[in-house]
């Protein structure tokens, strides 16, 4: 009885991903500084030729000092931006504390998890988030990706709102041996008939040819450069080349170029599969994103950009026919 009371009273203090956010802030600072420095260099170079005031000044010291100011300003801006988006969270039996706001459960109308929420940064976009809708019509938004163990955060929010004790849901690990007798139907695209496939293989083929010719000419420095470039291109642009297999009992996610990597899910362990097309300015302009959410609220994300519209709809239909809840 005492242990039960301790479970009820014990709050969950959600830990913020300080390291990941810090590295992100640093990367954004470097990126914005590099872009700003390039613009400043071009501008100062032009002014040094046209304006008498700038003729006596060196372009490089001006650019360097401006870059330093830009870098500090960028770090400060992103620090304040993400600090606002990542408040400390504590979930107890009586309330949810988000930053300085204390939300009593009686004041909460509904909690939405695994939904898209607005995230305004440079341009408006929608990302995965948790929305807490209050009875007065206001809402609080939490970005789970900013916190450690987001599945634990979701589990506690759902359980506490229902007045239950949060219990971790255990899902047994799956292995390759479990699917040896399974017969899978695969949903995959043909790389040579797809923009993403061509975008991958044409540069890879070009780099390989240059690498071979460089070796034949004895130019090992050039060969090393193109070998490295080929390796970077291979690993970077293989990310969106996933495909899906469905059997009687399992769902498997594989990658065309990473044969050693695969993710196996029991169909009974899957809570929801979200199929969405993400159109935002990224390295991959149109991403067919597959999000597999298991019953313990953990989530796997896979880009399957080789799937054409026909295969995409066939996948949706097959998931539904196999009793897997889908959204999108």
SVG drawing of the C-alpha trace seen along z (x, -y; Angstrom):
<svg xmlns="http://www.w3.org/2000/svg" viewBox="-14 -59 65 80">
<polyline fill="none" stroke="black" stroke-width="0.4" points="0.0,0.0 2.9,-2.3 4.6,-1.6 1.3,-2.3 1.0,-5.7 4.6,-6.5 3.8,-5.7 0.9,-8.0 2.8,-10.9 6.0,-10.6 6.2,-13.3 7.9,-13.0 10.5,-15.7 11.1,-15.7 14.7,-16.3 15.5,-18.8 17.9,-17.7 20.4,-20.4 23.3,-18.9 21.2,-18.3 19.7,-21.8 23.1,-23.4 24.6,-21.6 21.6,-22.7 22.0,-26.3 25.7,-26.2 25.0,-24.7 22.4,-27.3 24.7,-30.0 27.5,-28.8 25.1,-28.5 23.5,-31.9 26.9,-33.5 28.4,-31.9 25.5,-33.2 25.7,-36.6 29.5,-36.8 29.2,-35.9 26.7,-38.7 28.8,-41.1 32.0,-40.2 30.3,-40.8 28.8,-44.1 32.1,-45.3 34.0,-44.3 31.7,-46.3 31.8,-49.3 35.6,-49.3 35.6,-49.8 32.8,-52.4 32.9,-54.3 35.8,-56.5 35.1,-55.9 35.7,-52.2 38.7,-52.4 41.1,-52.9 39.6,-50.0 40.4,-46.4 37.5,-44.1 38.7,-41.2 38.8,-42.8 35.4,-44.4 34.0,-41.0 35.6,-39.3 34.3,-41.8 30.8,-41.7 30.9,-37.9 31.8,-37.9 28.8,-40.2 26.5,-38.1 27.7,-34.9 27.1,-36.3 23.7,-37.7 22.7,-34.4 23.6,-32.4 21.8,-34.8 18.7,-34.8 18.5,-31.0 19.2,-30.5 16.3,-32.7 14.1,-31.1 14.7,-27.5 14.6,-28.5 11.0,-29.7 10.1,-26.6 11.6,-24.2 10.4,-25.0 10.9,-22.7 8.1,-20.2 7.0,-18.3 4.0,-16.0 2.4,-15.0 -0.8,-13.5 -2.3,-17.0 -1.0,-19.1 1.3,-19.6 3.9,-22.3 5.1,-23.8 7.7,-26.5 5.9,-28.9 2.4,-27.7 0.7,-25.2 -2.2,-23.4 -4.6,-21.5 -6.2,-18.5 -9.7,-19.8 -8.9,-22.8 -7.7,-20.6 -10.3,-19.7 -8.3,-17.4 -4.7,-16.4 -3.7,-15.6 -0.6,-13.6 0.9,-12.5 -0.6,-15.6 1.0,-18.3 1.4,-21.7 2.7,-25.0 6.3,-25.8 7.2,-29.3 10.9,-29.5 11.9,-31.6 8.9,-30.1 5.7,-28.6 5.8,-24.8 4.1,-22.0 6.0,-19.5 5.1,-16.7 3.8,-18.0 1.5,-17.7 -1.4,-20.1 -3.0,-20.6 -6.4,-22.2 -7.7,-24.1 -11.4,-24.7 -11.0,-28.4 -10.2,-27.9 -6.4,-28.5 -3.8,-25.9 -0.3,-24.9 2.0,-23.3 4.9,-20.9 7.5,-19.8 8.5,-16.3 11.6,-16.2 13.2,-18.8 13.0,-16.4 14.6,-13.1 12.3,-10.0 9.4,-11.7 7.4,-8.4 7.6,-8.6 6.3,-12.1 3.3,-11.1 2.6,-8.0 2.5,-10.1 0.3,-12.8 -2.3,-10.4 -2.4,-8.4 -2.5,-11.3 -5.3,-13.0 -7.3,-9.8 -6.5,-9.7 -4.4,-6.6 -0.9,-5.7 1.6,-5.9 2.8,-2.4 5.6,-1.8 4.3,0.5 6.9,3.3 7.2,4.5 9.4,7.5 12.3,7.1 12.0,8.5 14.7,10.4 15.4,11.4 14.9,15.1 11.2,14.3 10.5,13.5 12.3,16.3 9.1,18.2 7.1,15.1 6.0,14.2 6.2,10.5 4.5,8.3 6.9,5.4 6.1,1.9 9.1,0.4 10.0,-1.9 12.3,-1.5 15.4,-3.8 16.0,-4.3 12.4,-5.5 12.3,-7.9 13.8,-11.4 15.4,-10.5 16.8,-7.3 18.4,-9.2 19.5,-11.9 21.4,-9.3 22.8,-7.0 23.9,-9.5 26.3,-11.4 27.5,-8.0 28.2,-6.7 30.0,-9.9 32.1,-9.9 33.0,-6.2 34.1,-6.8 36.3,-9.8 37.7,-7.7 38.6,-4.9 40.2,-7.2 42.1,-9.0 43.6,-5.7 44.5,-4.7 46.3,-8.1 48.1,-7.7 46.4,-10.8 45.8,-9.4 44.9,-12.7 42.1,-13.3 41.0,-9.6 40.9,-10.0 38.8,-13.1 36.2,-11.5 36.1,-8.3 35.3,-10.4 32.8,-12.4 31.2,-9.2 31.0,-7.8 29.4,-11.0 26.9,-11.1 26.1,-7.4 25.3,-7.6 23.6,-11.0 21.3,-10.4 20.4,-6.8 18.4,-8.2 15.1,-8.6 15.4,-5.2 13.3,-3.1 10.6,-0.6 8.0,1.4 7.1,5.1 4.0,6.5 3.3,10.2 0.7,11.9 2.2,11.0 4.9,8.4 5.7,5.1 9.3,4.5 11.1,1.3 14.2,1.8 16.5,-0.5 17.6,0.1 21.2,-0.9 21.5,0.1 20.9,3.9 22.3,4.3 19.6,2.0 16.0,3.0 13.2,2.4 10.8,5.2 7.5,4.5 4.9,7.0 1.5,5.9 0.0,6.3 2.5,3.9 1.7,1.1 -0.6,-1.7 -0.7,-3.8 1.1,-4.3 1.1,-7.8 1.7,-8.3 2.4,-11.8 3.9,-13.8 6.1,-16.6 6.6,-19.5 9.1,-21.9 12.4,-23.3 14.8,-20.5 17.5,-18.4 14.8,-16.3 12.1,-18.6 9.1,-16.1 9.4,-13.5 7.0,-10.6 7.3,-10.0 6.3,-6.8 5.9,-7.2 5.4,-3.9 4.1,-4.5 4.1,-1.5 1.8,-1.0 4.6,-2.2 4.5,-5.6 7.9,-5.1 8.2,-6.3 10.2,-5.3 10.5,-7.6 11.4,-6.5 11.5,-8.4 10.3,-6.4 10.6,-8.8 11.0,-6.1 7.3,-5.1 5.2,-6.6 1.6,-7.6 0.3,-4.2 2.5,-2.3 1.8,-4.9 -1.9,-4.3 -1.4,-0.5 0.6,-0.7 -2.2,-2.6 -4.8,0.0 -2.6,2.9 -2.0,1.5 -5.7,1.0 -6.6,4.5 -4.0,5.9 -5.7,4.3 -3.1,1.6 -4.5,-1.8 -3.4,-4.4 -3.5,-8.2 -2.8,-10.3"/>
</svg>
